[in-house]
């Protein structure tokens, strides 16, 4: 009887370890046609915070989200722009880019590069995990105040 109990426990352990041994890995979700791209998922996660940031700094003249943070229909390209020349609004755009970087698990070196960018550095780019990100700061009327970034998934 003791051997039957041990054999049953070992069998249960083996079946659990191999996910039921039906050939499917328990760690890999089944691909679906509805699966969102990496950038689409990041956009969906970051949009509420970007909208809140727009409302916080713009008050009555809120530009629509699409003027600041947009994604193409295929979900493979995000554009972040700065439609207003106010310096404080550039922080909303930069925060949107940082959110996308974090949501797409960008290396910390890329986040650091974006955080420490200056006007003199010009347009910068980096790539990681099939994502290419390009960003730049721009002067506005002689003063710093603009930010733009694009993310493209290949």
C-alpha positions as CSV (number, residue, x, y, z in Angstrom):
1,X,0.0,0.0,0.0
2,X,2.8,2.4,0.8
3,X,4.3,1.8,-2.7
4,X,1.0,2.7,-4.3
5,X,0.9,6.0,-2.4
6,X,4.5,6.9,-3.4
7,X,3.8,5.9,-7.0
8,X,0.6,8.1,-7.1
9,X,2.5,11.0,-5.6
10,X,5.4,10.7,-8.1
11,X,2.9,10.4,-11.0
12,X,1.0,13.5,-9.8
13,X,4.3,15.4,-9.5
14,X,5.3,14.4,-13.1
15,X,2.0,15.4,-14.5
16,X,2.1,18.7,-12.8
17,X,5.7,19.4,-13.9
18,X,4.9,18.7,-17.6
19,X,1.6,20.6,-17.6
20,X,-0.5,17.5,-18.0
21,X,1.8,16.3,-20.8
22,X,-0.6,17.2,-23.6
23,X,2.2,18.7,-25.6
24,X,1.4,22.3,-24.7
25,X,3.7,24.3,-22.5
26,X,1.9,25.9,-19.5
27,X,4.2,28.9,-19.7
28,X,3.4,29.9,-23.3
29,X,0.0,31.3,-24.0
30,X,-1.6,30.1,-27.2
31,X,-1.2,32.6,-29.9
32,X,-4.4,34.3,-31.0
33,X,-5.3,36.6,-33.8
34,X,-6.5,39.1,-31.2
35,X,-3.1,39.2,-29.4
36,X,-2.0,42.8,-29.0
37,X,1.4,43.8,-30.1
38,X,4.0,44.9,-27.6
39,X,3.5,48.6,-28.5
40,X,-0.3,48.3,-28.5
41,X,-0.2,46.8,-25.0
42,X,2.1,49.7,-23.9
43,X,-0.2,52.2,-25.5
44,X,-3.2,50.8,-23.7
45,X,-1.4,50.8,-20.4
46,X,0.1,54.3,-20.7
47,X,-2.9,56.2,-22.3
48,X,-4.8,56.9,-19.0
49,X,-1.7,58.4,-17.4
50,X,-0.9,60.5,-20.4
51,X,-4.5,61.8,-20.5
52,X,-4.3,62.6,-16.8
53,X,-1.1,64.4,-17.4
54,X,-2.6,66.5,-20.2
55,X,-5.5,67.5,-18.0
56,X,-3.2,68.4,-15.1
57,X,-1.0,70.8,-17.1
58,X,-3.4,72.1,-19.7
59,X,-6.6,72.8,-17.7
60,X,-9.1,74.2,-20.2
61,X,-7.2,73.9,-23.4
62,X,-6.5,70.2,-23.3
63,X,-5.4,68.9,-26.7
64,X,-6.9,65.6,-27.6
65,X,-4.9,62.5,-26.7
66,X,-4.2,61.8,-30.3
67,X,-2.3,65.1,-30.7
68,X,0.1,64.0,-28.0
69,X,0.1,60.2,-27.9
70,X,-1.0,58.1,-30.8
71,X,-0.7,54.6,-32.3
72,X,-1.2,53.5,-35.8
73,X,-4.0,51.1,-36.8
74,X,-1.7,48.1,-36.9
75,X,-0.5,48.8,-33.4
76,X,3.2,48.8,-34.5
77,X,4.1,52.5,-34.3
78,X,3.6,55.0,-31.5
79,X,4.2,58.8,-32.0
80,X,4.6,61.1,-29.0
81,X,4.6,64.8,-29.8
82,X,4.4,68.1,-28.1
83,X,1.7,70.3,-29.6
84,X,2.2,73.1,-27.2
85,X,5.3,75.3,-26.7
86,X,4.9,75.4,-22.9
87,X,7.9,73.8,-21.2
88,X,5.8,72.2,-18.6
89,X,3.8,70.3,-21.3
90,X,7.0,68.7,-22.6
91,X,7.2,66.7,-19.4
92,X,3.9,65.0,-20.2
93,X,5.3,63.9,-23.6
94,X,8.6,62.8,-22.0
95,X,6.6,60.9,-19.3
96,X,4.6,59.1,-22.0
97,X,7.9,58.0,-23.6
98,X,9.3,56.8,-20.3
99,X,6.0,54.8,-19.7
100,X,6.3,53.1,-23.1
101,X,9.9,52.3,-22.4
102,X,9.1,50.8,-19.1
103,X,6.1,48.9,-20.4
104,X,8.2,47.4,-23.2
105,X,11.0,46.4,-20.8
106,X,13.5,48.6,-22.4
107,X,17.0,48.3,-21.0
108,X,17.7,50.8,-18.2
109,X,20.5,52.4,-20.3
110,X,17.9,53.6,-22.8
111,X,15.7,55.0,-20.0
112,X,18.8,56.8,-18.6
113,X,19.7,58.1,-22.1
114,X,16.2,59.6,-22.5
115,X,16.2,61.1,-19.0
116,X,19.5,62.8,-19.5
117,X,18.9,64.1,-23.1
118,X,19.7,67.7,-23.9
119,X,19.1,69.9,-26.9
120,X,22.7,69.6,-27.9
121,X,22.4,65.9,-28.3
122,X,20.0,66.2,-31.2
123,X,18.0,63.3,-32.4
124,X,18.8,60.0,-30.7
125,X,17.8,56.4,-31.3
126,X,18.1,53.0,-29.7
127,X,16.7,49.6,-30.4
128,X,15.8,46.6,-28.2
129,X,13.6,43.5,-28.6
130,X,12.3,44.4,-32.1
131,X,11.5,48.0,-31.0
132,X,13.3,51.1,-32.4
133,X,12.8,54.3,-30.4
134,X,13.9,57.7,-31.7
135,X,13.5,60.9,-29.7
136,X,14.6,64.5,-29.6
137,X,14.3,67.7,-27.7
138,X,13.7,70.9,-29.6
139,X,13.9,74.5,-28.9
140,X,10.7,76.6,-29.1
141,X,11.1,80.3,-29.7
142,X,14.7,80.2,-28.4
143,X,13.8,78.3,-25.2
144,X,13.8,74.5,-24.7
145,X,10.3,73.1,-24.5
146,X,9.6,70.5,-27.2
147,X,9.9,66.8,-27.1
148,X,9.1,64.2,-29.7
149,X,9.5,60.4,-29.8
150,X,8.6,57.5,-32.1
151,X,8.5,53.8,-31.3
152,X,8.4,51.3,-34.1
153,X,7.9,47.6,-33.7
154,X,9.4,45.3,-36.4
